[in-house]
Structures are given as structure tokens and as C-alpha cells.
């Protein structure tokens, strides 16, 4: 994770999952508070993404859209393999995020990132309650972005809501 001017660049190393979604979310929130309007999500080394990770990206896209009514900024997905591309489009997220299908965006920056990758962020230390809240928030964002996703994630949402309520009781 790093920045090129006011563009936040996130290169996902390994699967995008509920195990690293909180780090994505926290970095994005900090960058938004510091004025970033644009995020590049580089999936060159990301073989798969789960619904929590895609929901976290969706929540970020919705927040950027809410803050920047003028249409500036947003999320651009780079280097999506066929599986990740299909996952994003199946959930209707291509309407919220630009997917660089031609592979020609950000050429010089891609080279800099490849040359200067740093070590990955440390493992998350969310407790069980915080993790449930994060996963629930991600799935709610998927439904907010595309109403058709409600039927896809109805059971997950119900399970998480029950789990959340039983943990807070």
C-alpha cells in the first residue's frame, strides 16, 4: 500500500479475503480522511477474492461516490484475472469500479510498484465481535450496490446479524 500523489495504490498479495479486508478498510479510511479521492486496486498477485473483500471494496467505492458528488475519483481495478473479473461483474460491481480490461492504465506506476514493493501489512488483530461487524458491513455494501445481491447473501446476512446479536447480549 502506498500513494502516488493523491492516488492510493493497494497491491493485494494473496487471496483477498475476510482475513485482510480490515487492513484494506482501515488504510482506505485513513487515506480518504487525508484527502485521497482515487484508489488503484492492483490484483496482479491476487488469485481470488471472497465476498467480504469485494464488499469492502464496494463500501469504499460507495463512500467515495458519496463524498465526491462531482464524479472525481473512485476505484480502478488493475490486473484482474478472469476469475476475479467474473466475480466483480457477477455482483454488478463494474458499475462502481473501473476495471482496466486492456491492461494499459498506470503503466509507469505499475513498474514503480513492482520495483518498490514493501513487506505486507501485519496480521489483523480484530476480536470476534469486530470481525463479525466488518464482514456484515461488507455484505451490506454489496446489497446496497446491487439489489440482486440480496438473494445471493440473504443467508449470510441473517447468520451474521444473529451472531452479532448473540455476542452483544
N, C-alpha and C positions, 0 to 999 in steps of 0.2 A: 504494500500500500504506500502510496506517495502522491505527490502533486506535481503538475506541470502548470505553473501559474495558478489560475483559479479552477483548474480541472483536476478532480480527484481520480487517481488511477488505482484500480484494485485488480490485482492478478491473483486469481484463485488457484491455489496449489492443492491438487487432490479434489476429491468429491466436494461439491457444495452441498452442505447438509445442515441439519439441526445442530450439529456439533460445532460449526463455525459461523452460524448465522448471527449470533450475538456479537461477534467481533466485527462483522460486516456492518451490522446495525449501529454499533457504538462509534465506529470510525466515521460512518456516513453522517451520523447526528453531529459529531464534532465538526466535521467539515462544513456542513450546512450552517451551523452556528458561526463559523468563521467566514462565511460568505460564498462557499462553493455552490455553483448552480449546475455544473456539469460533472457527470461521473462516467468513467470508462470502466467497464467490467470486462476484463481480459480472461477468457476461458480456455486459453491455449493448453493449460495443464489441468483442466477440469473435465474428467471423463463423464461425470453425471451430476445432476442436481436433484435434490429431493424437493418436495412441495414446500417445506419450511424455508429453504433457501430461496426458492423462487418467490415465495410470499414476502420474504424480507426485501428482495429486490423490488417487488411490486409496491410495498409500503413506502420504500424510498422514492420510487417514481411518482406515486400519488402525492407524497409530501412536497416534492419538487414542483409538481404541477400546481398544487395549492398555493405555494409561496410565490411562484413566478407565473402569474396570470398572463404576462406578456409573451409567453411561449419560449423565452430564453431558457437554455439549459436542458437538463434531462439526463437520461441514461442511454449510453450506447454500448451494445454488446459486441465484443470482438472475438474472433477465433472460436465461435461456437461450432462444435462438431455436430454431425447430423442428429444424434440423439438429443443433445441439448437444444438445438434449434427446434426440433419437433416438440419437445416438452414445453418450450416457451410459447410456440404457436398454438398448440393444443389447448392451452389455458387462455388463449386470446391476449397474450401479453405483448405481442408485436405492435399493438396499438398504443402502448405506453412507453415502449423502449424501441430505439432504433437498433436493428440487428444488421451489422455490416456483413452482408452475404458475399459481397465481391472481394472482401479482404483488402481493400485499398485505403481505408481510413487510418489516420495516425501513423503513417509509415516511419517517420523519423523517431517518433516517440516509442514505437514498438521496439526499435533497435536499442534505444537507450534503456528501456526497461529490461530487455534481455541481457544487456551488459551489466546492469547495476542491481540485479535482484538481491534483496537482503534476506535474512533468515525470516521464517514465518513467525507470525504472532504467537505468543504463548497460548496454551490451552485455556479454555474458558473456566471460570470458577463460579458459574451461576449455581445457585441452590435449586432444589427441585421445583419450588414454587415459581421462581424467576424463569426457569426453563419452560415450564408449562405456559406461563403468561406470554413468553416470547413466541412459542410455537402457535398459540392461539391467535396472537396478533398477526402473525404471518399468514395464517389461513384466512382470517377475516379480511385481510387485504386482497387476497386472491378473489374472494367472493365480491368484494366491493369493486374490483377492477372488471369483473365479468360475471354477470348474474348466473350464467350457465355453470359456473364453478360451484355454485351452492349444492347442486345434486352430487357433484364429484366428492365434495368434502363434508357433506352433512354429518356422516357418522363420526368423522374426526373431530369436527367442531363440537358435537354433542358430548363425546367422550372427554375432550379437553375441558369443556365447561363443567361437567360433573366432577372431574378430577380436581379442578381448581376450587370448586365449592367445597368438596370434601376436605381438601387441605387447609382451607381457611376456617373451617368450622372447629 
